[in-house]
Amino acid sequence: MTREEAIARIKEHKNIHKMNEPRAILISEALDIAIEALEQEPILDKIRTEIIDKYMTATGEVNTVAKGCLQIIDKYKAESEPQESEEK
């Protein structure tokens, strides 16, 4: 499931279950926080973009140190994202 799909399902759940009953207010607030967290751009993507912006040359290449940094970011990003077999 993608982040966008998760956000849509949470919003749908809130609409279906009329989360305005007194006992449901805390749950509704927790779901709002979950939506906000899902809507944020992942930090590794922000770091990766900043490295590319800062170290890209006029030829479109990135220096060797920056390439190493990007490889490390990609490694940890791959480890933190669920695999397709885990999603199902």
C-alpha positions as CSV (number, residue, x, y, z in Angstrom):
1,M,0.0,0.0,0.0
2,T,1.3,3.4,-0.9
3,R,1.3,6.4,1.4
4,E,-1.4,8.0,-0.7
5,E,-3.6,4.9,-0.5
6,A,-3.1,4.8,3.3
7,I,-4.1,8.5,3.6
8,A,-7.2,7.8,1.5
9,R,-8.2,4.8,3.6
10,I,-7.8,6.7,6.8
11,K,-9.9,9.6,5.5
12,E,-12.6,7.3,4.3
13,H,-12.7,5.5,7.7
14,K,-13.1,8.8,9.4
15,N,-16.0,9.8,7.1
16,I,-17.8,6.4,7.3
17,H,-17.6,6.2,11.1
18,K,-18.6,9.8,11.9
19,M,-15.7,10.4,14.2
20,N,-17.5,13.2,16.1
21,E,-18.9,11.2,19.0
22,P,-17.3,12.2,22.3
23,R,-15.6,8.8,22.8
24,A,-14.2,8.9,19.2
25,I,-12.6,12.4,19.4
26,L,-9.2,11.0,20.7
27,I,-9.2,8.4,17.9
28,S,-10.1,11.1,15.4
29,E,-7.2,13.2,16.6
30,A,-4.8,10.2,16.4
31,L,-6.0,9.6,12.8
32,D,-5.3,13.2,11.9
33,I,-1.8,12.9,13.3
34,A,-1.3,9.8,11.2
35,I,-2.4,11.5,8.1
36,E,-0.1,14.5,8.7
37,A,2.9,12.1,9.2
38,L,2.0,10.2,6.0
39,E,1.8,13.5,4.1
40,Q,5.3,14.6,5.0
41,E,8.0,14.0,2.5
42,P,10.4,11.3,3.8
43,I,13.6,12.8,5.2
44,L,15.9,10.6,3.2
45,D,14.4,12.0,0.0
46,K,14.9,15.6,1.2
47,I,18.6,14.8,2.1
48,R,19.2,13.1,-1.3
49,T,17.7,16.1,-3.2
50,E,19.8,18.5,-1.3
51,I,23.0,16.6,-1.9
52,I,22.3,16.4,-5.7
53,D,21.4,20.1,-5.8
54,K,24.5,21.2,-4.0
55,Y,27.1,18.9,-5.6
56,M,25.9,18.5,-9.2
57,T,28.3,19.8,-11.8
58,A,27.4,21.7,-15.0
59,T,27.7,18.3,-16.8
60,G,25.1,16.7,-14.7
61,E,27.5,14.6,-12.7
62,V,27.9,14.4,-9.0
63,N,31.4,14.2,-7.4
64,T,32.7,10.9,-6.0
65,V,32.1,11.7,-2.3
66,A,28.5,12.8,-3.0
67,K,27.9,9.6,-5.1
68,G,29.0,7.6,-2.0
69,C,26.6,9.6,0.2
70,L,23.7,9.0,-2.3
71,Q,24.5,5.2,-2.3
72,I,24.3,5.2,1.5
73,I,21.0,7.0,1.5
74,D,19.6,4.7,-1.1
75,K,20.7,1.7,1.0
76,Y,18.9,2.9,4.1
77,K,15.9,4.0,2.1
78,A,15.6,0.5,0.6
79,E,15.9,-1.0,4.1
80,S,13.2,1.2,5.5
81,E,10.6,0.7,2.8
82,P,8.4,-2.4,2.9
83,Q,9.1,-5.0,0.3
84,E,6.3,-6.0,-2.1
85,S,5.9,-9.4,-0.5
86,E,5.5,-7.8,2.9
87,E,2.8,-5.4,1.7
88,K,0.5,-8.2,0.6
